[in-house]
Amino acid sequence: MASVEEFDAAPEPRADALLRSCCASRTWVAGMLAGRPYGSLPELTAAAQAAVLELAWPDVEEALAAHPRIGERPEGNGREAAWSRQEQQGAAAAEPETQAEQRRRNAEYEQRFGHVYLVCATGRSAADLLDDVTARLAHDAGTERDVVRRELAAIVELRLAKALA
């Protein structure tokens, strides 16, 4: 699909596939499908972000399960894997020592919070991502869940823009 108008008019399976490449939460996808038509990218993006921020935590966890760890190269040829590789270019270009430290911090984060460290990595350096995960390790669970929702919403916004540019 090349436009929001095409997305709005697309058969549900085709629109579903596009949305799942942006966010793997079935609840989010169903809500976004039910909200069609949107008419413009700003309206679609606003609805998408609001829907992410309102997801119950199990639905956020479902979305998180589709995201690779920062610094790990996503496998596959699908749109989501390609976008993840593109989004993590800064982490992929890091020195081996920085990559090793990121893996250590990822594991510490997962142990503390029970899910993958999610961050909108587009345009961010490996050092910036390492600083971010370090700072977020100090959060309590409630604060971190809020941060994760905002990061997921930012990723969804970028991916919708890529998909419907």
ZIGITA-V24523 format. One record per pair of residues at least 24 apart in sequence whose C-alpha atoms are under 7 Angstrom apart, sorted by sequence separation. I is the first residue (numbers start at 1). J is the second residue. D is the distance in whole Angstrom. If there is no record, write none. Layout:
i->I j->J d->D
i->I j->J d->D
This chain:
i->28 j->52 d->7
i->8 j->36 d->6
i->71 j->99 d->7
i->102 j->130 d->6
i->105 j->133 d->7
i->109 j->137 d->6
i->113 j->141 d->7
i->8 j->37 d->5
i->8 j->38 d->7
i->118 j->148 d->6
i->120 j->151 d->5
i->27 j->59 d->7
i->94 j->126 d->6
i->119 j->151 d->5
i->88 j->121 d->6
i->90 j->123 d->7
i->118 j->151 d->7
i->5 j->39 d->6
i->25 j->59 d->6
i->87 j->121 d->6
i->88 j->122 d->6
i->90 j->124 d->6
i->91 j->125 d->6
i->120 j->154 d->6
i->4 j->39 d->6
i->25 j->60 d->7
i->87 j->122 d->4
i->90 j->125 d->4
i->91 j->126 d->4
i->120 j->155 d->6
i->4 j->40 d->6
i->90 j->126 d->5
i->4 j->41 d->6
i->25 j->62 d->5
i->24 j->62 d->7
i->25 j->63 d->5
i->24 j->63 d->4
i->23 j->63 d->6
i->24 j->66 d->6
i->69 j->116 d->6
i->69 j->117 d->7
i->64 j->116 d->7
i->21 j->79 d->7
i->21 j->80 d->5
i->53 j->149 d->6
i->52 j->149 d->6
i->53 j->150 d->7
i->53 j->153 d->7
i->52 j->153 d->6
i->49 j->153 d->5
i->45 j->157 d->6
i->23 j->156 d->6
i->22 j->156 d->5
i->22 j->159 d->5
i->22 j->160 d->6
i->4 j->164 d->6
i->3 j->164 d->5
i->2 j->164 d->5
i->3 j->165 d->6
i->1 j->164 d->6
i->2 j->165 d->6
